Amino acid sequence: QVRLVESGGGLVQPGGSLTLSCVGSGFTFELYDAKWYRQAPGKQRELVASKSWTDGNTTYADSVKGRFTISRDNAKQTMYLQMNNLGPMDTARYFCNMSPYWGQGTKVTVSS
């Protein structure tokens, strides 16, 4: 059974940091691009960060460049999203993706 399970979300104050994790199972994790999406209430899901499985190239949405870092540990079948200097605009449900597979999402709330 294919699974992607996120963790690490929660409530954080503006300027704070969080690290999201996503553990994959049931498929060959290292052969898939790793991606993080987010969806804020009332908005469309957007791609936040991606990391290629072939050359390790990373891409980021302009809104998170310099603040978020995507990484992966194939031995642990886990991808990560390190998020720094968080602001209220980062409040959303965050989903990991290894197309066509999706996690269930983890909620991040940035508020004082």
Biopython code that builds the backbone (N, CA, C, O; Angstrom):
import numpy as np
from Bio.PDB.StructureBuilder import StructureBuilder

atoms = [
    (1, "GLN", "N", (0.845, -1.195, 0.000)),
    (1, "GLN", "CA", (0.000, 0.000, 0.000)),
    (1, "GLN", "C", (0.883, 1.249, 0.000)),
    (1, "GLN", "O", (1.778, 1.397, 0.832)),
    (2, "VAL", "N", (0.610, 2.139, -0.951)),
    (2, "VAL", "CA", (1.373, 3.372, -1.041)),
    (2, "VAL", "C", (0.893, 4.364, 0.002)),
    (2, "VAL", "O", (-0.307, 4.587, 0.164)),
    (3, "ARG", "N", (1.845, 4.953, 0.705)),
    (3, "ARG", "CA", (1.499, 5.962, 1.697)),
    (3, "ARG", "C", (2.529, 7.074, 1.706)),
    (3, "ARG", "O", (3.725, 6.841, 1.532)),
    (4, "LEU", "N", (2.038, 8.293, 1.914)),
    (4, "LEU", "CA", (2.849, 9.467, 2.226)),
    (4, "LEU", "C", (2.227, 10.089, 3.464)),
    (4, "LEU", "O", (1.048, 10.444, 3.467)),
    (5, "VAL", "N", (3.020, 10.218, 4.505)),
    (5, "VAL", "CA", (2.486, 10.701, 5.777)),
    (5, "VAL", "C", (3.303, 11.889, 6.256)),
    (5, "VAL", "O", (4.493, 11.776, 6.551)),
    (6, "GLU", "N", (2.627, 13.039, 6.325)),
    (6, "GLU", "CA", (3.290, 14.254, 6.791)),
    (6, "GLU", "C", (3.193, 14.389, 8.303)),
    (6, "GLU", "O", (2.309, 13.821, 8.944)),
    (7, "SER", "N", (4.118, 15.149, 8.848)),
    (7, "SER", "CA", (4.087, 15.510, 10.264)),
    (7, "SER", "C", (4.874, 16.802, 10.444)),
    (7, "SER", "O", (5.592, 17.237, 9.543)),
    (8, "GLY", "N", (4.729, 17.404, 11.612)),
    (8, "GLY", "CA", (5.523, 18.578, 11.934)),
    (8, "GLY", "C", (4.782, 19.894, 11.905)),
    (8, "GLY", "O", (5.339, 20.926, 12.279)),
    (9, "GLY", "N", (3.534, 19.877, 11.464)),
    (9, "GLY", "CA", (2.766, 21.113, 11.459)),
    (9, "GLY", "C", (2.394, 21.552, 12.861)),
    (9, "GLY", "O", (2.610, 20.833, 13.836)),
    (10, "GLY", "N", (1.834, 22.742, 12.942)),
    (10, "GLY", "CA", (1.408, 23.247, 14.229)),
    (10, "GLY", "C", (1.260, 24.748, 14.224)),
    (10, "GLY", "O", (1.230, 25.383, 13.169)),
    (11, "LEU", "N", (1.169, 25.307, 15.409)),
    (11, "LEU", "CA", (1.037, 26.744, 15.595)),
    (11, "LEU", "C", (2.403, 27.337, 15.909)),
    (11, "LEU", "O", (3.117, 26.845, 16.784)),
    (12, "VAL", "N", (2.757, 28.384, 15.199)),
    (12, "VAL", "CA", (4.049, 29.041, 15.418)),
    (12, "VAL", "C", (3.847, 30.541, 15.337)),
    (12, "VAL", "O", (2.974, 31.024, 14.616)),
    (13, "GLN", "N", (4.651, 31.267, 16.073)),
    (13, "GLN", "CA", (4.561, 32.715, 16.048)),
    (13, "GLN", "C", (5.252, 33.279, 14.817)),
    (13, "GLN", "O", (6.162, 32.650, 14.277)),
    (14, "PRO", "N", (4.840, 34.438, 14.372)),
    (14, "PRO", "CA", (5.539, 35.078, 13.236)),
    (14, "PRO", "C", (7.024, 35.200, 13.521)),
    (14, "PRO", "O", (7.446, 35.556, 14.621)),
    (15, "GLY", "N", (7.802, 34.893, 12.490)),
    (15, "GLY", "CA", (9.249, 34.891, 12.637)),
    (15, "GLY", "C", (9.819, 33.568, 13.079)),
    (15, "GLY", "O", (11.037, 33.388, 13.092)),
    (16, "GLY", "N", (8.962, 32.643, 13.438)),
    (16, "GLY", "CA", (9.396, 31.339, 13.914)),
    (16, "GLY", "C", (9.719, 30.366, 12.791)),
    (16, "GLY", "O", (9.656, 30.706, 11.610)),
    (17, "SER", "N", (10.062, 29.164, 13.184)),
    (17, "SER", "CA", (10.461, 28.118, 12.237)),
    (17, "SER", "C", (9.723, 26.813, 12.523)),
    (17, "SER", "O", (9.314, 26.543, 13.652)),
    (18, "LEU", "N", (9.567, 26.026, 11.488)),
    (18, "LEU", "CA", (9.025, 24.678, 11.592)),
    (18, "LEU", "C", (9.703, 23.819, 10.552)),
    (18, "LEU", "O", (10.129, 24.308, 9.505)),
    (19, "THR", "N", (9.802, 22.538, 10.845)),
    (19, "THR", "CA", (10.268, 21.577, 9.859)),
    (19, "THR", "C", (9.202, 20.517, 9.661)),
    (19, "THR", "O", (8.802, 19.828, 10.599)),
    (20, "LEU", "N", (8.751, 20.400, 8.426)),
    (20, "LEU", "CA", (7.778, 19.371, 8.074)),
    (20, "LEU", "C", (8.519, 18.136, 7.569)),
    (20, "LEU", "O", (9.567, 18.238, 6.931)),
    (21, "SER", "N", (7.959, 16.985, 7.865)),
    (21, "SER", "CA", (8.509, 15.717, 7.377)),
    (21, "SER", "C", (7.428, 14.961, 6.634)),
    (21, "SER", "O", (6.235, 15.134, 6.887)),
    (22, "CYS", "N", (7.863, 14.130, 5.723)),
    (22, "CYS", "CA", (6.927, 13.295, 4.959)),
    (22, "CYS", "C", (7.606, 11.958, 4.708)),
    (22, "CYS", "O", (8.629, 11.881, 4.028)),
    (23, "VAL", "N", (7.026, 10.918, 5.263)),
    (23, "VAL", "CA", (7.588, 9.580, 5.113)),
    (23, "VAL", "C", (6.799, 8.802, 4.065)),
    (23, "VAL", "O", (5.571, 8.734, 4.122)),
    (24, "GLY", "N", (7.509, 8.225, 3.119)),
    (24, "GLY", "CA", (6.873, 7.451, 2.074)),
    (24, "GLY", "C", (7.073, 5.959, 2.273)),
    (24, "GLY", "O", (8.074, 5.523, 2.841)),
    (25, "SER", "N", (6.110, 5.185, 1.801)),
    (25, "SER", "CA", (6.226, 3.733, 1.857)),
    (25, "SER", "C", (5.392, 3.120, 0.745)),
    (25, "SER", "O", (4.442, 3.727, 0.250)),
    (26, "GLY", "N", (5.765, 1.903, 0.363)),
    (26, "GLY", "CA", (4.988, 1.182, -0.634)),
    (26, "GLY", "C", (5.358, 1.476, -2.065)),
    (26, "GLY", "O", (4.698, 0.994, -2.987)),
    (27, "PHE", "N", (6.410, 2.266, -2.273)),
    (27, "PHE", "CA", (6.874, 2.552, -3.623)),
    (27, "PHE", "C", (8.368, 2.885, -3.547)),
    (27, "PHE", "O", (8.929, 3.019, -2.459)),
    (28, "THR", "N", (9.001, 3.017, -4.715)),
    (28, "THR", "CA", (10.445, 3.266, -4.761)),
    (28, "THR", "C", (10.697, 4.759, -4.602)),
    (28, "THR", "O", (10.765, 5.504, -5.580)),
    (29, "PHE", "N", (10.829, 5.167, -3.381)),
    (29, "PHE", "CA", (10.876, 6.582, -3.010)),
    (29, "PHE", "C", (11.934, 7.356, -3.805)),
    (29, "PHE", "O", (11.679, 8.476, -4.248)),
    (30, "GLU", "N", (13.101, 6.771, -3.984)),
    (30, "GLU", "CA", (14.216, 7.528, -4.565)),
    (30, "GLU", "C", (14.032, 7.837, -6.049)),
    (30, "GLU", "O", (14.801, 8.613, -6.616)),
    (31, "LEU", "N", (13.028, 7.243, -6.680)),
    (31, "LEU", "CA", (12.823, 7.445, -8.106)),
    (31, "LEU", "C", (11.759, 8.489, -8.433)),
    (31, "LEU", "O", (11.317, 8.602, -9.577)),
    (32, "TYR", "N", (11.360, 9.237, -7.433)),
    (32, "TYR", "CA", (10.306, 10.231, -7.629)),
    (32, "TYR", "C", (10.786, 11.621, -7.212)),
    (32, "TYR", "O", (11.515, 11.773, -6.231)),
    (33, "ASP", "N", (10.361, 12.636, -7.977)),
    (33, "ASP", "CA", (10.583, 14.009, -7.547)),
    (33, "ASP", "C", (9.812, 14.257, -6.250)),
    (33, "ASP", "O", (8.683, 13.797, -6.077)),
    (34, "ALA", "N", (10.451, 14.992, -5.351)),
    (34, "ALA", "CA", (9.813, 15.347, -4.082)),
    (34, "ALA", "C", (9.258, 16.761, -4.185)),
    (34, "ALA", "O", (9.956, 17.683, -4.608)),
    (35, "LYS", "N", (8.016, 16.924, -3.799)),
    (35, "LYS", "CA", (7.384, 18.242, -3.883)),
    (35, "LYS", "C", (6.568, 18.528, -2.628)),
    (35, "LYS", "O", (5.998, 17.630, -2.008)),
    (36, "TRP", "N", (6.536, 19.789, -2.284)),
    (36, "TRP", "CA", (5.651, 20.282, -1.232)),
    (36, "TRP", "C", (4.697, 21.306, -1.838)),
    (36, "TRP", "O", (5.106, 22.221, -2.552)),
    (37, "TYR", "N", (3.437, 21.129, -1.538)),
    (37, "TYR", "CA", (2.391, 22.070, -1.919)),
    (37, "TYR", "C", (1.764, 22.624, -0.646)),
    (37, "TYR", "O", (1.942, 22.082, 0.445)),
    (38, "ARG", "N", (1.032, 23.707, -0.814)),
    (38, "ARG", "CA", (0.235, 24.211, 0.303)),
    (38, "ARG", "C", (-1.081, 24.778, -0.229)),
    (38, "ARG", "O", (-1.194, 25.202, -1.379)),
    (39, "GLN", "N", (-2.043, 24.764, 0.646)),
    (39, "GLN", "CA", (-3.356, 25.303, 0.292)),
    (39, "GLN", "C", (-3.898, 26.078, 1.475)),
    (39, "GLN", "O", (-4.180, 25.520, 2.535)),
    (40, "ALA", "N", (-4.035, 27.374, 1.268)),
    (40, "ALA", "CA", (-4.618, 28.234, 2.291)),
    (40, "ALA", "C", (-6.134, 28.225, 2.144)),
    (40, "ALA", "O", (-6.644, 27.947, 1.058)),
    (41, "PRO", "N", (-6.850, 28.518, 3.196)),
    (41, "PRO", "CA", (-8.321, 28.537, 3.121)),
    (41, "PRO", "C", (-8.813, 29.450, 2.010)),
    (41, "PRO", "O", (-8.415, 30.611, 1.920)),
    (42, "GLY", "N", (-9.673, 28.917, 1.177)),
    (42, "GLY", "CA", (-10.255, 29.704, 0.105)),
    (42, "GLY", "C", (-9.356, 29.928, -1.096)),
    (42, "GLY", "O", (-9.717, 30.663, -2.014)),
    (43, "LYS", "N", (-8.184, 29.300, -1.098)),
    (43, "LYS", "CA", (-7.244, 29.498, -2.200)),
    (43, "LYS", "C", (-6.914, 28.174, -2.865)),
    (43, "LYS", "O", (-7.177, 27.097, -2.330)),
    (44, "GLN", "N", (-6.330, 28.291, -4.049)),
    (44, "GLN", "CA", (-5.916, 27.098, -4.774)),
    (44, "GLN", "C", (-4.633, 26.523, -4.179)),
    (44, "GLN", "O", (-3.830, 27.232, -3.572)),
    (45, "ARG", "N", (-4.473, 25.244, -4.369)),
    (45, "ARG", "CA", (-3.234, 24.595, -3.939)),
    (45, "ARG", "C", (-2.090, 25.114, -4.807)),
    (45, "ARG", "O", (-2.222, 25.223, -6.026)),
    (46, "GLU", "N", (-0.974, 25.431, -4.171)),
    (46, "GLU", "CA", (0.168, 25.954, -4.910)),
    (46, "GLU", "C", (1.422, 25.149, -4.599)),
    (46, "GLU", "O", (1.593, 24.627, -3.498)),
    (47, "LEU", "N", (2.293, 25.065, -5.599)),
    (47, "LEU", "CA", (3.567, 24.388, -5.421)),
    (47, "LEU", "C", (4.513, 25.305, -4.663)),
    (47, "LEU", "O", (4.719, 26.456, -5.048)),
    (48, "VAL", "N", (5.078, 24.795, -3.601)),
    (48, "VAL", "CA", (5.968, 25.578, -2.753)),
    (48, "VAL", "C", (7.430, 25.280, -3.071)),
    (48, "VAL", "O", (8.245, 26.194, -3.200)),
    (49, "ALA", "N", (7.755, 23.995, -3.195)),
    (49, "ALA", "CA", (9.144, 23.609, -3.404)),
    (49, "ALA", "C", (9.191, 22.235, -4.049)),
    (49, "ALA", "O", (8.296, 21.413, -3.856)),
    (50, "SER", "N", (10.244, 21.999, -4.815)),
    (50, "SER", "CA", (10.426, 20.691, -5.420)),
    (50, "SER", "C", (11.902, 20.351, -5.468)),
    (50, "SER", "O", (12.767, 21.226, -5.501)),
    (51, "LYS", "N", (12.164, 19.050, -5.471)),
    (51, "LYS", "CA", (13.547, 18.559, -5.564)),
    (51, "LYS", "C", (13.558, 17.365, -6.487)),
    (51, "LYS", "O", (12.893, 16.358, -6.247)),
    (52, "SER", "N", (14.319, 17.501, -7.538)),
    (52, "SER", "CA", (14.391, 16.457, -8.553)),
    (52, "SER", "C", (15.068, 15.207, -8.013)),
    (52, "SER", "O", (16.013, 15.289, -7.228)),
    (53, "TRP", "N", (14.567, 14.031, -8.448)),
    (53, "TRP", "CA", (15.211, 12.782, -8.030)),
    (53, "TRP", "C", (16.434, 12.486, -8.887)),
    (53, "TRP", "O", (17.293, 11.701, -8.483)),
    (54, "THR", "N", (16.527, 13.104, -10.070)),
    (54, "THR", "CA", (17.616, 12.787, -10.985)),
    (54, "THR", "C", (18.885, 13.569, -10.663)),
    (54, "THR", "O", (19.956, 12.986, -10.499)),
    (55, "ASP", "N", (18.758, 14.895, -10.573)),
    (55, "ASP", "CA", (19.964, 15.705, -10.370)),
    (55, "ASP", "C", (19.933, 16.507, -9.067)),
    (55, "ASP", "O", (20.861, 17.259, -8.770)),
    (56, "GLY", "N", (18.861, 16.340, -8.297)),
    (56, "GLY", "CA", (18.773, 17.033, -7.029)),
    (56, "GLY", "C", (18.445, 18.507, -7.141)),
    (56, "GLY", "O", (18.463, 19.227, -6.143)),
    (57, "ASN", "N", (18.142, 18.966, -8.358)),
    (57, "ASN", "CA", (17.826, 20.371, -8.558)),
    (57, "ASN", "C", (16.587, 20.761, -7.752)),
    (57, "ASN", "O", (15.607, 20.018, -7.693)),
    (58, "THR", "N", (16.651, 21.940, -7.132)),
    (58, "THR", "CA", (15.530, 22.420, -6.334)),
    (58, "THR", "C", (14.922, 23.677, -6.954)),
    (58, "THR", "O", (15.623, 24.484, -7.564)),
    (59, "THR", "N", (13.628, 23.827, -6.791)),
    (59, "THR", "CA", (12.932, 25.031, -7.209)),
    (59, "THR", "C", (11.994, 25.461, -6.081)),
    (59, "THR", "O", (11.496, 24.637, -5.314)),
    (60, "TYR", "N", (11.771, 26.757, -6.002)),
    (60, "TYR", "CA", (10.929, 27.314, -4.951)),
    (60, "TYR", "C", (9.977, 28.361, -5.514)),
    (60, "TYR", "O", (10.298, 29.052, -6.481)),
    (61, "ALA", "N", (8.826, 28.468, -4.910)),
    (61, "ALA", "CA", (7.930, 29.569, -5.208)),
    (61, "ALA", "C", (8.604, 30.868, -4.768)),
    (61, "ALA", "O", (9.342, 30.888, -3.783)),
    (62, "ASP", "N", (8.351, 31.934, -5.491)),
    (62, "ASP", "CA", (8.982, 33.219, -5.161)),
    (62, "ASP", "C", (8.670, 33.639, -3.724)),
    (62, "ASP", "O", (9.495, 34.266, -3.059)),
    (63, "SER", "N", (7.499, 33.296, -3.265)),
    (63, "SER", "CA", (7.064, 33.736, -1.942)),
    (63, "SER", "C", (7.843, 33.083, -0.800)),
    (63, "SER", "O", (7.795, 33.558, 0.334)),
    (64, "VAL", "N", (8.558, 31.999, -1.095)),
    (64, "VAL", "CA", (9.265, 31.297, -0.011)),
    (64, "VAL", "C", (10.778, 31.251, -0.228)),
    (64, "VAL", "O", (11.513, 30.766, 0.631)),
    (65, "LYS", "N", (11.236, 31.746, -1.355)),
    (65, "LYS", "CA", (12.675, 31.711, -1.642)),
    (65, "LYS", "C", (13.474, 32.389, -0.541)),
    (65, "LYS", "O", (13.129, 33.479, -0.084)),
    (66, "GLY", "N", (14.532, 31.737, -0.128)),
    (66, "GLY", "CA", (15.381, 32.280, 0.920)),
    (66, "GLY", "C", (14.892, 31.969, 2.323)),
    (66, "GLY", "O", (15.610, 32.211, 3.293)),
    (67, "ARG", "N", (13.683, 31.438, 2.448)),
    (67, "ARG", "CA", (13.129, 31.109, 3.767)),
    (67, "ARG", "C", (12.892, 29.611, 3.951)),
    (67, "ARG", "O", (13.055, 29.086, 5.052)),
    (68, "PHE", "N", (12.511, 28.925, 2.879)),
    (68, "PHE", "CA", (12.188, 27.500, 2.932)),
    (68, "PHE", "C", (13.293, 26.705, 2.248)),
    (68, "PHE", "O", (13.917, 27.169, 1.295)),
    (69, "THR", "N", (13.518, 25.503, 2.753)),
    (69, "THR", "CA", (14.484, 24.591, 2.156)),
    (69, "THR", "C", (13.887, 23.196, 2.082)),
    (69, "THR", "O", (13.438, 22.646, 3.088)),
    (70, "ILE", "N", (13.885, 22.630, 0.882)),
    (70, "ILE", "CA", (13.417, 21.265, 0.702)),
    (70, "ILE", "C", (14.623, 20.333, 0.693)),
    (70, "ILE", "O", (15.672, 20.660, 0.138)),
    (71, "SER", "N", (14.460, 19.183, 1.307)),
    (71, "SER", "CA", (15.527, 18.192, 1.302)),
    (71, "SER", "C", (14.897, 16.808, 1.353)),
    (71, "SER", "O", (13.693, 16.660, 1.566)),
    (72, "ARG", "N", (15.733, 15.803, 1.153)),
    (72, "ARG", "CA", (15.247, 14.436, 1.196)),
    (72, "ARG", "C", (16.337, 13.514, 1.699)),
    (72, "ARG", "O", (17.527, 13.765, 1.508)),
    (73, "ASP", "N", (15.918, 12.466, 2.332)),
    (73, "ASP", "CA", (16.825, 11.406, 2.778)),
    (73, "ASP", "C", (16.254, 10.104, 2.233)),
    (73, "ASP", "O", (15.330, 9.528, 2.808)),
    (74, "ASN", "N", (16.813, 9.652, 1.120)),
    (74, "ASN", "CA", (16.264, 8.461, 0.471)),
    (74, "ASN", "C", (16.399, 7.219, 1.347)),
    (74, "ASN", "O", (15.550, 6.329, 1.302)),
    (75, "ALA", "N", (17.455, 7.160, 2.133)),
    (75, "ALA", "CA", (17.645, 6.001, 2.999)),
    (75, "ALA", "C", (16.520, 5.897, 4.021)),
    (75, "ALA", "O", (16.146, 4.798, 4.433)),
    (76, "LYS", "N", (15.988, 7.034, 4.426)),
    (76, "LYS", "CA", (14.886, 7.056, 5.387)),
    (76, "LYS", "C", (13.531, 7.203, 4.714)),
    (76, "LYS", "O", (12.491, 7.229, 5.372)),
    (77, "GLN", "N", (13.563, 7.301, 3.375)),
    (77, "GLN", "CA", (12.330, 7.487, 2.596)),
    (77, "GLN", "C", (11.528, 8.677, 3.155)),
    (77, "GLN", "O", (10.319, 8.600, 3.377)),
    (78, "THR", "N", (12.244, 9.747, 3.364)),
    (78, "THR", "CA", (11.637, 10.917, 3.981)),
    (78, "THR", "C", (12.050, 12.180, 3.234)),
    (78, "THR", "O", (13.208, 12.325, 2.843)),
    (79, "MET", "N", (11.113, 13.081, 3.040)),
    (79, "MET", "CA", (11.409, 14.404, 2.546)),
    (79, "MET", "C", (11.084, 15.407, 3.655)),
    (79, "MET", "O", (10.288, 15.137, 4.554)),
    (80, "TYR", "N", (11.725, 16.567, 3.559)),
    (80, "TYR", "CA", (11.580, 17.575, 4.579)),
    (80, "TYR", "C", (11.315, 18.937, 3.944)),
    (80, "TYR", "O", (11.659, 19.188, 2.789)),
    (81, "LEU", "N", (10.693, 19.803, 4.734)),
    (81, "LEU", "CA", (10.569, 21.201, 4.356)),
    (81, "LEU", "C", (10.905, 22.035, 5.589)),
    (81, "LEU", "O", (10.117, 22.135, 6.530)),
    (82, "GLN", "N", (12.092, 22.629, 5.558)),
    (82, "GLN", "CA", (12.507, 23.521, 6.629)),
    (82, "GLN", "C", (11.954, 24.899, 6.316)),
    (82, "GLN", "O", (12.204, 25.446, 5.242)),
    (83, "MET", "N", (11.203, 25.460, 7.250)),
    (83, "MET", "CA", (10.552, 26.746, 7.032)),
    (83, "MET", "C", (11.012, 27.729, 8.101)),
    (83, "MET", "O", (10.819, 27.507, 9.296)),
    (84, "ASN", "N", (11.625, 28.821, 7.644)),
    (84, "ASN", "CA", (12.136, 29.833, 8.557)),
    (84, "ASN", "C", (11.435, 31.166, 8.326)),
    (84, "ASN", "O", (10.829, 31.397, 7.279)),
    (85, "ASN", "N", (11.528, 32.027, 9.316)),
    (85, "ASN", "CA", (10.943, 33.363, 9.221)),
    (85, "ASN", "C", (9.499, 33.305, 8.720)),
    (85, "ASN", "O", (9.122, 33.997, 7.774)),
    (86, "LEU", "N", (8.726, 32.487, 9.363)),
    (86, "LEU", "CA", (7.347, 32.291, 8.935)),
    (86, "LEU", "C", (6.505, 33.519, 9.217)),
    (86, "LEU", "O", (6.711, 34.228, 10.201)),
    (87, "GLY", "N", (5.561, 33.749, 8.337)),
    (87, "GLY", "CA", (4.624, 34.851, 8.485)),
    (87, "GLY", "C", (3.195, 34.370, 8.324)),
    (87, "GLY", "O", (2.965, 33.241, 7.889)),
    (88, "PRO", "N", (2.231, 35.214, 8.669)),
    (88, "PRO", "CA", (0.820, 34.809, 8.564)),
    (88, "PRO", "C", (0.431, 34.309, 7.177)),
    (88, "PRO", "O", (-0.461, 33.471, 7.045)),
    (89, "MET", "N", (1.100, 34.824, 6.137)),
    (89, "MET", "CA", (0.775, 34.397, 4.779)),
    (89, "MET", "C", (1.196, 32.957, 4.504)),
    (89, "MET", "O", (0.820, 32.383, 3.483)),
    (90, "ASP", "N", (1.959, 32.386, 5.394)),
    (90, "ASP", "CA", (2.377, 30.986, 5.241)),
    (90, "ASP", "C", (1.374, 30.017, 5.872)),
    (90, "ASP", "O", (1.527, 28.800, 5.764)),
    (91, "THR", "N", (0.366, 30.554, 6.519)),
    (91, "THR", "CA", (-0.665, 29.703, 7.110)),
    (91, "THR", "C", (-1.395, 28.941, 6.016)),
    (91, "THR", "O", (-1.942, 29.537, 5.089)),
    (92, "ALA", "N", (-1.399, 27.623, 6.131)),
    (92, "ALA", "CA", (-1.990, 26.775, 5.093)),
    (92, "ALA", "C", (-1.892, 25.319, 5.544)),
    (92, "ALA", "O", (-1.266, 24.993, 6.553)),
    (93, "ARG", "N", (-2.521, 24.477, 4.772)),
    (93, "ARG", "CA", (-2.301, 23.038, 4.926)),
    (93, "ARG", "C", (-1.220, 22.651, 3.921)),
    (93, "ARG", "O", (-1.311, 22.986, 2.739)),
    (94, "TYR", "N", (-0.226, 21.963, 4.386)),
    (94, "TYR", "CA", (0.929, 21.606, 3.563)),
    (94, "TYR", "C", (0.856, 20.126, 3.212)),
    (94, "TYR", "O", (0.621, 19.272, 4.067)),
    (95, "PHE", "N", (1.065, 19.849, 1.923)),
    (95, "PHE", "CA", (0.967, 18.493, 1.399)),
    (95, "PHE", "C", (2.284, 18.092, 0.739)),
    (95, "PHE", "O", (2.886, 18.872, 0.001)),
    (96, "CYS", "N", (2.718, 16.876, 1.014)),
    (96, "CYS", "CA", (3.839, 16.356, 0.252)),
    (96, "CYS", "C", (3.286, 15.570, -0.941)),
    (96, "CYS", "O", (2.189, 15.014, -0.906)),
    (97, "ASN", "N", (4.086, 15.555, -1.973)),
    (97, "ASN", "CA", (3.654, 14.931, -3.225)),
    (97, "ASN", "C", (4.822, 14.247, -3.897)),
    (97, "ASN", "O", (5.911, 14.805, -4.028)),
    (98, "MET", "N", (4.565, 13.031, -4.316)),
    (98, "MET", "CA", (5.470, 12.304, -5.215)),
    (98, "MET", "C", (4.537, 11.728, -6.266)),
    (98, "MET", "O", (4.035, 10.609, -6.158)),
    (99, "SER", "N", (4.333, 12.537, -7.273)),
    (99, "SER", "CA", (3.289, 12.253, -8.250)),
    (99, "SER", "C", (3.337, 10.823, -8.745)),
    (99, "SER", "O", (4.382, 10.337, -9.176)),
    (100, "PRO", "N", (2.180, 10.144, -8.679)),
    (100, "PRO", "CA", (0.828, 10.609, -8.425)),
    (100, "PRO", "C", (0.367, 10.537, -6.966)),
    (100, "PRO", "O", (-0.826, 10.659, -6.685)),
    (101, "TYR", "N", (1.297, 10.342, -6.051)),
    (101, "TYR", "CA", (0.927, 10.089, -4.669)),
    (101, "TYR", "C", (0.909, 11.389, -3.845)),
    (101, "TYR", "O", (1.740, 12.279, -4.027)),
    (102, "TRP", "N", (-0.064, 11.458, -2.941)),
    (102, "TRP", "CA", (-0.231, 12.620, -2.062)),
    (102, "TRP", "C", (-0.326, 12.178, -0.613)),
    (102, "TRP", "O", (-0.843, 11.105, -0.300)),
    (103, "GLY", "N", (0.191, 13.040, 0.268)),
    (103, "GLY", "CA", (-0.076, 12.858, 1.668)),
    (103, "GLY", "C", (-1.403, 13.496, 2.029)),
    (103, "GLY", "O", (-2.076, 14.103, 1.195)),
    (104, "GLN", "N", (-1.763, 13.342, 3.300)),
    (104, "GLN", "CA", (-3.053, 13.869, 3.748)),
    (104, "GLN", "C", (-2.950, 15.322, 4.177)),
    (104, "GLN", "O", (-3.965, 15.991, 4.371)),
    (105, "GLY", "N", (-1.737, 15.806, 4.325)),
    (105, "GLY", "CA", (-1.535, 17.204, 4.684)),
    (105, "GLY", "C", (-1.314, 17.402, 6.169)),
    (105, "GLY", "O", (-1.772, 16.620, 7.003)),
    (106, "THR", "N", (-0.595, 18.475, 6.473)),
    (106, "THR", "CA", (-0.386, 18.868, 7.862)),
    (106, "THR", "C", (-0.602, 20.376, 7.950)),
    (106, "THR", "O", (-0.139, 21.129, 7.094)),
    (107, "LYS", "N", (-1.302, 20.803, 8.985)),
    (107, "LYS", "CA", (-1.709, 22.193, 9.082)),
    (107, "LYS", "C", (-0.645, 23.034, 9.755)),
    (107, "LYS", "O", (-0.100, 22.667, 10.796)),
    (108, "VAL", "N", (-0.363, 24.165, 9.143)),
    (108, "VAL", "CA", (0.569, 25.134, 9.700)),
    (108, "VAL", "C", (-0.179, 26.447, 9.915)),
    (108, "VAL", "O", (-0.775, 26.993, 8.987)),
    (109, "THR", "N", (-0.141, 26.936, 11.127)),
    (109, "THR", "CA", (-0.780, 28.198, 11.462)),
    (109, "THR", "C", (0.266, 29.139, 12.035)),
    (109, "THR", "O", (0.943, 28.815, 13.012)),
    (110, "VAL", "N", (0.390, 30.297, 11.423)),
    (110, "VAL", "CA", (1.347, 31.294, 11.887)),
    (110, "VAL", "C", (0.544, 32.452, 12.478)),
    (110, "VAL", "O", (-0.154, 33.172, 11.763)),
    (111, "SER", "N", (0.654, 32.610, 13.770)),
    (111, "SER", "CA", (-0.151, 33.613, 14.449)),
    (111, "SER", "C", (0.460, 33.941, 15.797)),
    (111, "SER", "O", (1.079, 33.094, 16.441)),
    (112, "SER", "N", (0.278, 35.177, 16.209)),
    (112, "SER", "CA", (0.739, 35.581, 17.529)),
    (112, "SER", "C", (-0.387, 35.449, 18.547)),
    (112, "SER", "O", (-0.191, 35.746, 19.726)),
]
sb = StructureBuilder()
sb.init_structure("model")
sb.init_model(0)
sb.init_chain("A")
sb.init_seg("    ")
for serial, (resi, resn, name, xyz) in enumerate(atoms, 1):
    if name == "N":
        sb.init_residue(resn, " ", resi, " ")
    sb.init_atom(name, np.array(xyz, "f"), 0.0, 1.0, " ", f" {name:<3s}", serial, name[0])
structure = sb.get_structure()
